[in-house]
Amino acid sequence: MSNPADYELDPQIAALLKRNEQGLVPAIAQADSGEVLMLAWMDDHALAHTLATRKGTYFSRSRGEYWIKGETSGHTQEVLGVRLDCDGDTILLTVRQRGAACHTGDRTCFDAKVLLGDDS
């Protein structure tokens, strides 16, 4: 396994990012079908690793370490595209998800609680 911390982000891309106080940017993973799967966090190294390997790579705020989606579960994300929003403060990954995206075993992290939904 390659270490995400060893990857450096292109300075031109890095200049576009607006990070929080911890140096992180929220990253939304969306299936190639359009389904929103999850939200996680990236720093420059995680984004650089994702761009270089096409594997969804994130930074865990609770564990303080990098994780590559599916490395332990087998539920991998093949990254098909990466976009930055207009403000540079959110990353959108288009992925081919294999297995569950959520740590609970659900396909998406947005299945658990519906606050307002279509009744039809």
C-alpha positions as CSV (number, residue, x, y, z in Angstrom):
1,M,0.0,0.0,0.0
2,S,1.2,3.5,-0.8
3,N,1.3,6.1,2.0
4,P,-0.9,9.1,1.2
5,A,1.4,11.3,3.3
6,D,4.1,10.7,0.6
7,Y,2.0,12.4,-2.1
8,E,2.3,16.1,-2.8
9,L,-0.5,18.1,-4.3
10,D,0.2,20.2,-7.4
11,P,0.7,23.8,-6.2
12,Q,-1.8,25.1,-8.8
13,I,-4.5,22.8,-7.4
14,A,-3.5,23.5,-3.8
15,A,-3.9,27.3,-4.4
16,L,-7.6,26.7,-5.4
17,L,-8.5,25.1,-2.1
18,K,-10.1,26.8,0.9
19,R,-9.4,24.6,3.9
20,N,-10.8,24.7,7.5
21,E,-8.7,25.3,10.5
22,Q,-7.4,21.7,10.5
23,G,-6.3,22.0,6.8
24,L,-9.2,19.9,5.6
25,V,-11.8,20.2,2.8
26,P,-15.1,18.3,2.8
27,A,-15.3,15.7,0.0
28,I,-18.6,14.3,-1.3
29,A,-18.5,10.9,-3.0
30,Q,-21.2,10.5,-5.6
31,A,-21.8,7.3,-7.5
32,D,-21.6,7.4,-11.3
33,S,-25.4,6.9,-11.2
34,G,-25.8,10.3,-9.5
35,E,-26.6,8.8,-6.0
36,V,-24.9,10.7,-3.2
37,L,-23.0,8.2,-1.1
38,M,-21.0,9.9,1.7
39,L,-19.2,12.9,2.9
40,A,-15.6,12.6,4.3
41,W,-12.6,14.9,4.7
42,M,-9.5,15.4,2.6
43,D,-6.2,17.3,3.1
44,D,-3.7,18.0,0.3
45,H,-2.1,14.6,0.7
46,A,-5.3,12.7,0.5
47,L,-6.4,14.6,-2.6
48,A,-3.0,14.1,-4.2
49,H,-3.2,10.4,-3.5
50,T,-6.7,10.2,-4.9
51,L,-5.7,12.0,-8.1
52,A,-2.6,9.8,-8.6
53,T,-4.2,6.4,-7.8
54,R,-7.9,6.9,-8.5
55,K,-8.7,5.4,-5.1
56,G,-11.0,7.3,-2.7
57,T,-8.5,8.5,-0.1
58,Y,-9.6,10.5,3.0
59,F,-8.4,11.8,6.3
60,S,-10.1,10.6,9.5
61,R,-10.7,13.4,11.9
62,S,-11.4,11.0,14.8
63,R,-8.4,8.7,14.2
64,G,-6.1,11.4,12.9
65,E,-5.0,9.2,10.0
66,Y,-5.5,8.5,6.3
67,W,-7.8,5.8,5.0
68,I,-8.3,4.5,1.6
69,K,-11.9,3.5,1.0
70,G,-12.3,-0.3,0.9
71,E,-8.8,-1.1,2.1
72,T,-10.1,-3.1,5.0
73,S,-13.7,-3.7,4.0
74,G,-13.2,-4.4,0.3
75,H,-15.9,-1.8,-0.4
76,T,-13.7,0.2,-2.8
77,Q,-14.2,3.4,-4.6
78,E,-12.7,3.7,-8.1
79,V,-12.5,7.5,-8.7
80,L,-13.8,8.4,-12.1
81,G,-13.7,12.2,-11.7
82,V,-12.9,15.0,-9.3
83,R,-14.4,18.4,-9.3
84,L,-14.0,21.5,-7.1
85,D,-17.0,23.7,-6.3
86,C,-17.1,27.4,-7.3
87,D,-15.7,28.6,-3.9
88,G,-13.0,26.0,-3.6
89,D,-14.3,24.7,-0.3
90,T,-15.9,21.4,-1.3
91,I,-14.6,18.5,-3.4
92,L,-16.9,16.3,-5.4
93,L,-15.7,12.8,-6.4
94,T,-17.6,10.7,-9.0
95,V,-16.9,7.1,-8.1
96,R,-17.7,3.6,-9.0
97,Q,-18.6,2.2,-5.6
98,R,-18.1,-1.6,-5.0
99,G,-20.2,-2.6,-2.0
100,A,-21.4,-0.4,0.8
101,A,-20.2,3.2,1.0
102,C,-21.2,3.7,4.6
103,H,-19.4,2.1,7.6
104,T,-22.8,0.8,8.8
105,G,-23.0,-1.5,5.8
106,D,-25.6,0.6,3.9
107,R,-25.0,1.5,0.3
108,T,-25.1,5.3,1.2
109,C,-24.6,7.2,4.4
110,F,-27.8,9.1,3.7
111,D,-30.3,6.1,4.2
112,A,-30.6,6.2,8.0
113,K,-32.7,9.3,8.7
114,V,-35.0,11.0,6.3
115,L,-36.1,14.4,7.6
116,L,-38.2,15.3,4.6
117,G,-38.9,13.1,1.7
118,D,-41.1,12.4,-1.2
119,D,-44.4,10.7,-0.1
120,S,-45.3,9.5,-3.5
